[in-house]
Each structure stands twice: as C-alpha cells, then as structure tokens.
C-alpha cells in the first residue's frame, strides 16, 4: 500500500461522513441477476443509466464488504463495449467501487486494471479523466507488486498513449509506494523501463526518463543495472 505522507506538520485527516454510518449491502443488491439484466440492455443510454444508479448509490452509502469480483468482471466487460459512453461508465463504476471498498476491492482492481490502462490509447479527454480516476482509486486498494503482472506489460503496448499513461501512473505510484514493494517489482519493472527510455515515441520516452529518475531516487543503486545503458 502507499506510504503515509511525511512532513513537519501532520495534516488533519478528513473525516469520512460515512465512517459511522450503517453498512449497506450494495454488492448483494447489484447481484448476478442485475448484472445479467443490465448486460442485456440494447439501448446504450438505458445501460448507462442503470450503471450510473450503481455509481450513485456506492457514493452515498457505506458499502458492506463482500465478494466484488462479479461486479468487477461486469465492469471489465462493459469497458470493452464499442459504445464509448458505456465504456466510460464501466470505468467510473470500477473507480467508485474502489473508493468505497478500498482494500476489499483489491481483487477487482487486479481484474480490471489492464483493461482500463488500455484505454489510455484514447485521445478524448472524458475517457482519460475516467481512466485517471480509476488509477487513483487503485492506489487506495492495492499496491504495485500485487498488480505488476497486469500493469508492466502495458509499458510496451503497441499504442503510444497506453505506454505513456502507464509509465506516468507508475511514476505517480512509485512516489508513494514502500521501498520494499518497489524492490519486489524491480525484476520485471527494471528491464521494461530500460527499454521504454529508448521508445521511438517522444512523449513516451520523456515519460520513461522521468519515471526512471524517480525510481533511481527511491531505489538508489538497485536501479543502476537497469540504467547502465544510459550512462556508458
């Protein structure tokens, strides 16, 4: 999980208004029957409205922990929908569940994160905002080591946008991730980042150089074998 912030003065923690609220079994309500019915909706606007009802409820109540993998699988499938509006609401639903359930949604993040990262290839701002919100929620739920098998391959994805977006998220995550967790990722992450700093796409290459610098700053000499080609 992410490190706690360090500073001279401790920031006051925001009080979650739902902290002492009664738990609501949202996962039980939006069950297999609801998912099957919603998945079968033909009109995209009706499907979006159905998923938005889930998002709205998740944001207003204290969600009772349960098995979220069914909903995560449903969201992942809708992210692949050819209608961009449906795809976006699928990403938003995953982000809402992540914010509400936090560590209890770790399996859902693992299931969805690759499909979400692939959407970084999109150029539309509304899509990218949804992806960013999901990836921010991911940091509340899990850590880089737990999802490295889903994330690291996206560094070499065919789409420059996916490569760049993934690298920028890794940089963001690396800044708040425990050192031992980063070290656990290094066998896979180091070679991938070394390759990325030679990317033919300038934006991806610059993102990789920036990320490599952050990793070097956090990991020190452990990063050197992967960066030796940059310092002949």
N, C-alpha and C positions, 0 to 999 in steps of 0.2 A: 504494500500500500504506500501512499505518498507520505513523505516526511512532513512533520509539523513545521510550520514556519518558525524561523529563528529571528529574533530581533531584540533590541534593548527594551522595548516596551511590549508587553503582551497585548495583542489586540483583543478587544472584547468579543467573545463568541456570540454570534447572532442566535437568539433563542428561537427554536423551531416551534411555531404556534401549534403544530400537530403533535409535539412530543408527548403530551399527556392526554391526547385525545384517544377515544376508544378505537381499537383496530377494526377495520372493515375488510371483509373477505372479497376483495376485488377480483383476485385470481379465480376464486370459485364462481363468481358471477359471470366473468368473461371466460367461460369454460369451453370445452370441446364443441358443444352444440352451438354456442355463439360463434366460435371461430369458423365452423363449417358453414353456417348460415351466411356469415359475413363474406367469407371467401367466394361464395357462390353468387354474390350480388353482381349483376352485369353492368349497371349504370355506375360509372366511376364516382359521380358526385354523392350517390347514396352510400357507396362503400366508404368514401372519405368521411362522411357524416357519422357513420357507425363507429369508425376507429377514433374519430375526434371525441366521441362520447366517452370512450375509454380513457383517452388522454385527459379529458376534463375531470373525470372522477378521480383518477390517480393523483392529480394535482391538488385535490381538495380534501382528501381524507388521509388518515394514517393507514397505510396498506398492511394488512396482515401478511406476514411471510408465508410462503407456500412454494409449490414447485412451479417456477415461472418458465420452464423450458418450452412448454406448449405454446404460450403466448410469444416467446422469442422466436420459435420456429414459424409461427404465423406471420410475425412482423418481417422476418427474413424473406419469406416467400413473396410478400407484398412489395418489398423493396425491389424485387426483380420484375415488378409489373411494368408493362410497356407504357402505361399512363403515368406521367411524371408526378401528377398530383397524388396518386395512390402511393407511389414510391416514397414521396416526401413524408406523407402521413405515417407510413410504416417506420421510417427512421425516427420521426418525432415520438412515436409510441414507445419505441425502444429507449429513447432518451428519458422519457417520462418515467418509465418503469425503473430505469437505472437510478434516477434521482430519488425516487420514492423508496426503493428497496435496498439501495446501496450494496453492501457485501452479499446480501441474499440474491442479488441479480447477477452475480459473477458468472454463473453458468450461461445466462442469457447473453451477456456481453461476449463471451467466448464464441457462442454460436453465431452471433450477428456481425461481429466486428469486421470480418473480411468483406462481407457483402457491402457494409457501409463504406469502408475505405475505397472500394472500387468506384463509388460514386464521386470520389474526388476528380474523376475524369470529366465531370460535367462542368460547364462554364457558367451556368445560371447561378446567380447569387443566392436565390432562395434555396437551392439544393445544397450549396456549400455551407450555408448557415445551419441547415438541419444536420449536416454531417459534423460540423464543428461542435454543435450542442451535444450530439451523441458521444463524440470522442471526449468531451469534457466530462460527461456523465460516467464514461468508462473509468476514469481515474478515481471516481468515488467508489467504484465497485470492485476493482481488481488491480493487479499490477502488471508490469511489462513481462515479467517472467511467465506468468500464467497464460498470456495470450501471444507470446512471441512466435509460435508456430503459425498463427493466423496473420500476424502483422508483418513480420520481417520479409516474407515473400513479396509483399506489395511494394517494397523498395525497388524491386526490379521488374515491376509490372510494365506491360507494353505501353500503357498510357502515361505520358509525362505528368499529367495532373495528379494521377494516383501516386506516382513516385514522389512528387513534390509534397503533396498533402501528407502522405505517410511519414516522410522524413521530418517535416515540420512538427507533426504530432509527437514523434519520438523525441525530438529536441525538447519540446514542452514537458513531456513526461519525465525525461531524464533529469530535469532540473528539480523535480520534487520526489524522486524515487530513491529509496535507500540504496547505498553503495553496494551492499551485498546482493541486492536484487539485480542491479545493473551488471555486476560481475557474472551473475548466473546467465545473463543474456549474451555475454560477450563472444562466446564461441560462434554463435550464429550471426550476431549483430555486427561484430568487428569486420569480417570479410565483406558483408553486404554493404557496409558504409564505405569501406575502402574502394569498392567498385563504383559506388554512387558518386564519389568525388571526381570521377572521370566521366560522368554522364555527358552525353552529347548535347542534351538539352541544358541551356544555360541556367534556367530557373531552378531545375532540379539539382544541378551541380552546385550552385551557390547555396541552396538549402542544405546540401550534404556537407559542404565545407563548414558551414555554420554549426551544424549538428555535431560534426566530428570534433570541432573545437570545444563544444560543451562537454562531450563525452571525455575528451582528454583532460579537461579541467576537473571533472569529477572522479575519473578513474586513474589519472596520472600515468605512471609507467605501464600499467596493464594495457593501455591503448596503443602504446608505441609500436608493437609488432604489426599492427594493422595499418599504421600510418607511415611506415618506413619508406614507402614509395614516394610520399610527398616530401620527404627530406633526404634526398640522395646524398 
